[in-house]
Amino acid sequence: MDIKRLEIYHTPTEKSVICLCLNTDQFTVDCEQYIIDRYRHFTVNPKVRFYSRIDKLIDEIIREVKKPPFTFRMRLEKRHSITSKNILYEFQLFDRNSFKTDGLSEVIEQEYLRPEVDLVVIYTGIQGESKADTDDKGRFYGLKP
């Protein structure tokens, strides 16, 4: 499990927020695995949108629109996916009060215990959308003839 440390500056309040991101290496691998090659460097790639999404969520937390802990997802549209299905990358966001360090490695626990860390984001994996595999094609899995 890797640890990425983000410092995000919130301009309206002139406040800096430190965020620990866990499992980002697995998120990167999952993004690379499911996206069609020609879309890798475009904003349809969840890996490219990740930082702007975190920035928006932190803005909502500071403005008290959202309150941690909560789960959020980033979607890769089926037209950009090699599986031709929507892919949902799921994350959990915690603040200092709601994050439990039980069962985490000592390295993560030591990073988390630093007083300047405000939020923790954990990539929990891929969730598929509940849609029939056949798409009403009479159990035919390819393009309808």
NORCOR-V715279 format. One record per helix or strand of 3 or more residues. SS is the DSSP state (H for helix, E for strand). FROM is the first residue (numbers start at 1). TO is the last residue. If there is no record, write none. Layout:
BEGIN
SS FROM TO
SS FROM TO
END
This chain:
BEGIN
E 3 10
E 15 22
H 24 34
H 37 39
H 46 62
E 70 76
H 78 80
E 87 95
H 106 112
E 117 128
END
